[in-house]
Amino acid sequence: MAQSEVMSSYWRGFRDGLPFIAVVAPFATLFGVLSMESGLSVFETVAFSVVVIAGSAQFAALQLLNDNAPLLVVILSALTVNLRMSMYSASLTPYLGPLPLWKRITAAYFLVDITYAASVQDYDKRPQESVAQKFAYFMGVATPVCPLWYLFTLIGALVGEAIPSGGGLDFALPIAFIAMVAPTLRTTAHMGAAISAALLALCLYWMPFNLGLITAALAGMAVGAELERRGWA
């Protein structure tokens, strides 16, 4: 396999990842600002993004931390929100499974909604490409996306330091969730999962430690899976 072909796949992925900066930058900045509003330090805020690198799970965990939920509940909630990553991983296994262990670990770390969506579409269009080219494309998409998630988290944290506590940014969390979720509601299964989870979360708001959120999320996924099984996707 010529190195030029691998690099061509990498730069194609890089170009495909560039438009997503318009999404990553504002959400990462918002996370940084809200983390500072919640009492985290700049180091803790940036470390949060580096370790977790999953926007929806980070926002969910931050909301629970604001509500003084136990750490175990925060962790379980973040894991529940990120269960979709296991499905992403299974979907990419036929393409990236033959890679060496260290490359699979690298791909697993950078596996986010953007790298998955772009890579799967590209792999379907170019089934003839080698595993090396597929990995290069994946990392190409991740290059302009993931480092900027860290950078704009830091920028948001530094900006957040200048905002007085109680600056009225609590409203931004639900708005951020709506903005992240709404574009993904493309099928009956998606809408069924979202609506059932939202209604159940409202009904179970009384549960201690925000356990209603975890219950509603699991129930929503079950509804979505059942709708897909029945062919309503």
Backbone torsions as a table, in degrees:
resi	resn	phi	psi	omega
1	MET	NA	120.2	-179.1
2	ALA	-67.9	138.6	179.6
3	GLN	-61.3	-31.9	-179.5
4	SER	-63.6	-34.2	179.7
5	GLU	-70.3	-38.6	177.3
6	VAL	-64.9	-44.5	-179.9
7	MET	-67.4	-32.7	176.3
8	SER	-62.4	-40.5	177.4
9	SER	-66.0	-39.7	179.1
10	TYR	-60.9	-48.2	-176.6
11	TRP	-70.8	-28.3	173.8
12	ARG	-65.4	-42.0	176.0
13	GLY	-63.7	-40.1	178.3
14	PHE	-59.5	-45.6	179.5
15	ARG	-64.6	-37.9	179.5
16	ASP	-69.4	-25.8	-179.9
17	GLY	-82.5	-21.5	-175.7
18	LEU	-56.9	-44.1	-178.0
19	PRO	-60.8	-23.9	-177.5
20	PHE	-73.8	-10.1	176.4
21	ILE	-58.7	-33.0	179.9
22	ALA	-63.5	-22.0	177.3
23	VAL	-93.2	-43.9	-174.9
24	VAL	-64.5	-46.0	-173.7
25	ALA	-58.4	-52.3	-178.0
26	PRO	-67.6	-37.1	-178.8
27	PHE	-70.9	-39.3	176.9
28	ALA	-64.8	-41.3	177.7
29	THR	-62.5	-44.0	178.9
30	LEU	-61.8	-41.2	178.1
31	PHE	-61.7	-42.4	179.2
32	GLY	-62.0	-43.4	179.6
33	VAL	-64.1	-46.8	-177.3
34	LEU	-67.9	-31.4	177.5
35	SER	-64.8	-41.6	177.7
36	MET	-67.0	-37.8	176.7
37	GLU	-61.3	-29.8	-178.0
38	SER	-85.7	-5.0	176.2
39	GLY	102.3	4.1	176.4
40	LEU	-76.3	154.0	175.2
41	SER	-82.5	170.0	178.1
42	VAL	-61.1	-44.1	179.8
43	PHE	-61.8	-46.5	-179.7
44	GLU	-62.0	-38.7	-179.8
45	THR	-64.1	-49.0	-179.6
46	VAL	-67.2	-40.7	178.3
47	ALA	-61.3	-36.1	177.0
48	PHE	-56.8	-48.0	-179.1
49	SER	-68.6	-37.6	-178.7
50	VAL	-69.0	-41.7	-176.5
51	VAL	-77.1	-45.0	-174.1
52	VAL	-87.8	-43.8	-179.5
53	ILE	40.2	55.2	178.1
54	ALA	-152.9	102.8	-171.1
55	GLY	-55.7	-51.3	-176.1
56	SER	-63.3	-41.5	178.9
57	ALA	-66.2	-36.7	179.2
58	GLN	-66.2	-42.8	178.4
59	PHE	-65.3	-39.9	179.3
60	ALA	-64.3	-45.2	179.0
61	ALA	-63.2	-39.7	-179.5
62	LEU	-63.8	-41.4	178.6
63	GLN	-61.5	-42.7	179.9
64	LEU	-67.8	-36.9	176.1
65	LEU	-63.4	-38.0	176.4
66	ASN	-62.4	-32.4	-179.3
67	ASP	-87.7	7.3	178.6
68	ASN	59.7	36.3	176.6
69	ALA	-72.7	151.2	176.9
70	PRO	-59.8	150.8	-176.0
71	LEU	-58.0	-38.6	-179.6
72	LEU	-61.7	-40.0	178.8
73	VAL	-66.1	-39.8	178.4
74	VAL	-61.1	-46.6	-178.7
75	ILE	-64.7	-45.2	-179.8
76	LEU	-63.3	-39.0	178.7
77	SER	-64.5	-44.5	179.5
78	ALA	-63.3	-41.0	178.4
79	LEU	-65.3	-38.3	178.8
80	THR	-63.4	-45.1	178.7
81	VAL	-60.2	-33.9	-175.3
82	ASN	-94.6	11.9	178.8
83	LEU	-59.4	-26.4	179.7
84	ARG	-60.9	-23.2	-179.6
85	MET	-64.4	-31.0	177.5
86	SER	-65.8	-35.8	176.8
87	MET	-71.2	-38.6	175.5
88	TYR	-59.2	-45.5	-178.1
89	SER	-60.7	-45.0	179.3
90	ALA	-62.8	-37.1	-179.5
91	SER	-67.3	-33.5	-177.5
92	LEU	-87.3	-13.3	-177.1
93	THR	-55.9	-42.9	178.6
94	PRO	-60.4	-25.6	-177.7
95	TYR	-92.1	-42.2	-173.4
96	LEU	-110.3	-3.7	-177.7
97	GLY	-56.2	-37.8	-178.7
98	PRO	-72.6	-4.5	-178.4
99	LEU	-64.1	156.1	171.8
100	PRO	-60.3	158.2	-174.9
101	LEU	-55.7	-44.1	-175.4
102	TRP	-65.6	-31.5	177.3
103	LYS	-74.4	-35.2	176.8
104	ARG	-66.6	-37.7	176.7
105	ILE	-64.5	-41.8	178.4
106	THR	-62.5	-45.4	179.1
107	ALA	-64.0	-37.8	179.5
108	ALA	-63.6	-39.5	-179.9
109	TYR	-66.3	-41.6	-177.2
110	PHE	-89.7	9.6	179.0
111	LEU	-76.9	104.4	176.3
112	VAL	-130.4	176.7	-177.2
113	ASP	-54.5	-42.6	-174.7
114	ILE	-68.9	-48.7	-178.5
115	THR	-65.4	-35.3	178.4
116	TYR	-67.4	-52.5	-175.2
117	ALA	-60.0	-45.9	-178.7
118	ALA	-66.7	-42.2	-176.2
119	SER	-67.8	-45.3	-179.2
120	VAL	-59.8	-42.5	178.5
121	GLN	-63.5	-41.6	-179.6
122	ASP	-68.1	-40.2	-179.4
123	TYR	-64.2	-37.5	178.1
124	ASP	-66.5	-34.3	-179.7
125	LYS	-76.5	-27.7	-174.2
126	ARG	-129.0	65.4	-178.0
127	PRO	-65.1	-17.8	-176.6
128	GLN	-78.6	-13.4	-176.4
129	GLU	-69.5	151.7	-179.1
130	SER	-76.1	167.9	176.9
131	VAL	-61.9	-37.7	179.3
132	ALA	-62.4	-41.2	178.2
133	GLN	-67.3	-38.8	179.0
134	LYS	-63.9	-42.7	178.1
135	PHE	-65.5	-40.3	179.4
136	ALA	-62.3	-42.0	178.4
137	TYR	-62.3	-45.8	-180.0
138	PHE	-56.3	-47.9	-179.4
139	MET	-69.6	-28.7	175.6
140	GLY	-63.2	-42.2	177.4
141	VAL	-64.5	-40.4	-176.7
142	ALA	-68.5	-27.8	-172.4
143	THR	-60.0	-48.5	179.0
144	PRO	-82.7	-8.5	-173.7
145	VAL	-97.2	-56.9	-171.1
146	CYS	-70.5	-46.0	177.1
147	PRO	-59.8	-34.3	179.3
148	LEU	-72.2	-25.0	173.0
149	TRP	-61.2	-42.8	177.7
150	TYR	-67.0	-46.6	-175.3
151	LEU	-61.7	-47.5	-177.3
152	PHE	-75.0	-23.0	169.4
153	THR	-62.9	-44.1	178.0
154	LEU	-62.7	-44.3	178.8
155	ILE	-60.3	-44.0	178.4
156	GLY	-62.8	-39.0	179.2
157	ALA	-65.8	-41.9	179.4
158	LEU	-67.0	-38.2	175.6
159	VAL	-66.6	-40.5	-178.3
160	GLY	-63.5	-28.3	177.9
161	GLU	-61.4	-28.9	-176.8
162	ALA	-86.5	-5.3	-179.0
163	ILE	-95.6	125.1	-179.6
164	PRO	-60.2	147.7	176.1
165	SER	-58.2	138.8	-177.4
166	GLY	78.3	29.7	-177.4
167	GLY	-76.7	7.8	174.3
168	GLY	80.3	30.2	-179.3
169	LEU	-96.4	3.8	-178.0
170	ASP	-59.3	-31.8	-178.7
171	PHE	-63.6	-21.1	-173.6
172	ALA	-70.5	-28.2	-178.8
173	LEU	-63.2	-53.9	178.1
174	PRO	-62.5	-33.7	177.3
175	ILE	-64.7	-40.4	179.2
176	ALA	-62.8	-42.4	179.3
177	PHE	-63.3	-43.8	179.8
178	ILE	-60.4	-43.4	-179.1
179	ALA	-65.6	-33.7	179.8
180	MET	-77.2	-36.7	-173.2
181	VAL	-84.7	-41.4	-172.4
182	ALA	-53.0	-45.4	-177.9
183	PRO	-66.1	-16.9	-176.6
184	THR	-89.5	-5.7	-176.3
185	LEU	-84.9	74.9	-173.5
186	ARG	-100.4	-21.3	-174.9
187	THR	-124.7	168.4	176.8
188	THR	-60.4	-39.4	179.4
189	ALA	-63.5	-42.8	178.4
190	HIS	-61.8	-47.2	-177.9
191	MET	-67.5	-38.6	178.0
192	GLY	-62.9	-41.7	178.5
193	ALA	-63.9	-44.9	-177.5
194	ALA	-66.7	-45.5	-176.9
195	ILE	-66.9	-45.0	-179.2
196	SER	-65.5	-39.6	179.0
197	ALA	-65.9	-41.8	-179.7
198	ALA	-64.5	-45.2	-179.5
199	LEU	-64.3	-42.5	-179.0
200	LEU	-67.8	-36.8	177.4
201	ALA	-61.7	-38.3	177.6
202	LEU	-67.2	-39.4	-179.1
203	CYS	-70.7	-28.0	-175.4
204	LEU	-105.1	20.5	-178.0
205	TYR	-60.7	-22.1	-176.5
206	TRP	-75.6	-13.9	-176.4
207	MET	-66.4	141.2	-177.9
208	PRO	-68.6	155.3	174.4
209	PHE	57.2	26.7	178.9
210	ASN	58.8	28.1	177.7
211	LEU	-65.8	-20.2	176.3
212	GLY	-60.6	-33.0	179.8
213	LEU	-64.7	-45.8	179.9
214	ILE	-64.4	-45.3	179.6
215	THR	-60.5	-44.8	-179.2
216	ALA	-65.1	-39.3	179.9
217	ALA	-64.3	-44.6	178.9
218	LEU	-63.9	-41.6	178.9
219	ALA	-64.7	-40.4	178.5
220	GLY	-61.7	-42.1	178.0
221	MET	-64.8	-37.9	178.2
222	ALA	-63.8	-41.6	178.3
223	VAL	-63.6	-45.2	179.4
224	GLY	-61.7	-42.8	179.2
225	ALA	-64.4	-39.4	179.8
226	GLU	-67.5	-39.5	177.9
227	LEU	-64.2	-39.2	176.6
228	GLU	-66.3	-39.2	179.1
229	ARG	-62.0	-34.7	-179.8
230	ARG	-83.1	1.8	177.1
231	GLY	81.1	21.9	-178.9
232	TRP	-97.5	13.6	-177.6
233	ALA	-66.6	NA	NA
